């Protein structure tokens, strides 16, 4: 019988959670779900005004990239808010393994 999660043959029953997790990984849904969690956490941490001008970008090797469309907001994030934001991101998303944040000017 074909396994829904991996497409390989198996005689062993599988837990529904395992099957769904495998399917989500294959379809990229786990990454999308993590991204949605990060977007929501970002809005809650920085508030509506700052989140209008910024959004999470890539997360690579523990470095979260934040794309910022406004120069004043960029400087505010880099200087005054950086440490507090990093601490809150780590607290809210401990499984993300975010070590640092990099702010990037975007359009």
N, C-alpha and C positions, 0 to 999 in steps of 0.2 A: 504494500500500500504506500502511495506517495505521501511524504510529509509535506504539509503546507508550508512550513517555515524554510526548509532547505531544499526541497525537491529531490532528496535522496530516498532510497528504499530503506524502510525500517520496520521491524516487527514489534518494536517496543512502543507502548503507549507513551505519549508525551503530555506534560502538563500544559494546559491552555496558555498560561503565562509565558512559557518557553516558546510556544508556537507563535504567539502574538509578538513577542519581543524579536524573534528572528525575522518575522515578516516586516515589522516596522524598520528594522535595520536594513533589510534588503531594499525597501522602498524609499528609504531616506526620511521616514517619518520621525524617527527618534531625533535626528538632527533638527528637523523643523520644529518639533516640540520643544527642544532645548532652546532654540532661537526665540520662540514665542515666549518662553519663560524669562529669558534674558531681556527681551524687549519690555515686557511687563515690569520686571524688577527695575529696569533703568528708569522708566517713567515714575515709578513709586519713589525711587531714591532721589532723583534730581528734581522732580516736580514738573508740572505742566509747562511752565515757561521755558525752562532749559531744554526739556525734551522736544519742544517744537523746533529747536535748532540743532539737535544732536540725536544720534541713534547708534546703537551697537553695530559694529561691522564684524570683521573676522575675529575668531579666537584661534590663535596659533601658538603652540608651545607655551601656554600659560599666559600669553600677552593678549589682552582684550583691546581691540582697536575701536575707538569711538570716533565716528565721523561727525564733524561739527561744521555747520553752514554759516556761522556768525563769528566774526573775529573777537568781539567782546566776550561772547560766551566761551569761546576757545580759551582765552586768557584766564577767565574766571575758573574754568574747569582745571586748567593746568596749575594754577597757583593756589587759590583759596580753598577749593573744594576737593582737590585730588585725594588727599589722604583719607578724608571722611568717606568719599565715594568708594574708594578701594576697600575699606573696612566693611562697609555695608554690602557691597557686592559679594565679598567673601562670606559674610555671615548669611546672606540670603540664598546664595548658590554654592554651598560648600563642595558639591560634587563637580563643579566646573573647573576646579583647580586653577583659578585665575591668580597669577602671581603679581601682575602689574597691568597698568592701563596706559595705552598710548593714544593721545588725542591727535587727530589728523584733520586739517582743514579740507572741506569738500564743498562742492557746489550744489 
